Amino acid sequence: MKYRKKILTIIVLIGLALGFYFVYMFSRTFFWDNTIFEQEKIYVFIKEGDNFNEVRSVLTPFLKSVSDFSKAAVKKGYFTRVKSGKFILRKGSNNNEIINTLRGKSLTVRVTFNNQERIENLAGRVAQQIEPDSIELLKAFLDPIFLKANGFSIDNALGMYLPDSYDFFWNTTAENFRDKMWKSYQNFWLDDTKEKLVDLGMTPLEVISLAAIVQKETQKADERPLVAGVYLNRLKRKMKLQADPTVIYAMKLKLKNFDTVIKRVLYQDLKIKSRFNTYQCEGLPPGPITMPDISSIRAVLNAEQHRYLYFVANPNKPGYHLFAKNWKEHNKNKKIYTDWLNRNRVYR
């Protein structure tokens, strides 16, 4: 009898030990804190197509026990069902919480861009903020089928992207990003803007091309409607725009170097052969020479009405310009500016 009781006691003790061990391992695997970072939260990015081993590599620097995380992932079925996206991990999270987060909804990111000079620059800027790289984005931006279907060309494709901040899932595709930008573009050119286009007799892309020139001409937002009025006056009179920023853009295109800094346009530069050179070609260039911000676009849509046809930088009021209604007045203003350039030895 005693022997039987002893055996039962041993069995019970072993059972309890195994039970405690199971509870201990279960709790440790699923419910103990498994984070080692000091911040209150961190963000992890899982790329499209990543497998569990790649996810584990991303998480390794932030976990106390990678093996416990792997065990929990297998038990919860995450091992074979990895999701891509941006996710937030909080300090003190256990494996159960971490895995639930990783298979939950991806967080959005705030994508911001402005003042990009070329479509290639835009692709590079956006690639810093969402998963697709600049090559994927550029391919989507310049997709000939998309461009043709929506009335764009390689020359004016940049005009579709209105500078602002937008919410996207980090793992959005290049095509989805482009398509959302197309919808934003369409929404912008509704209601009051449509009426103003009719009044100006211009298309949205023509307004954007002109706004890009206005923005390059003056950094002063309060002067932009005045500058826009000058160019609209010239267009109405069938005069060439003769905008120096278009010459600079044409020079950079020819040099294939958009990092070149050109402070002064020389007479010889005005002869450069390019569809973007408005000293040589009539009307607007075939596309925007930069990405104009919304204030520049609105400056064209709400251009100041006046009789000015010329302007030149005002050295006595940096950032602003001297305006003239005729060539005689303009020559006087131009002499003030060129004398200042020569005094300060600005030759290029």
Secondary structure, 3 states (H helix, E strand, C coil): CHHHHHHHHHHHHHHHHHHHHHHHHHHHHHCCECECCCCCEEEEEECCCCCHHHHHHHHHHHECCHHHHHHHHHHCCHHHCCCCEEEEEECCCEHHHHHHHHCCCCCEEEEEECCCCCHHHHHHHHHCCCCCCHHHHHHHHCCHHHHHHCCCCCCCHHHHCCCEEEEEECCCCHHHHHHHHHHHHHHHCCCHHHHHHHHHCCCHHHHHHHHHHHHHHCCCHHHHHHHHHHHHHHHHCCCCCCCHHHHHHHHHHHHCCCCCCCCCCCHHHHHCCCCCCCCCCCCCCCCCCCCCCHHHHHHHHCCCCCCCCEEEECCCCCCCEEEECCHHHHHHHHHHHHHHHHHCCCCC
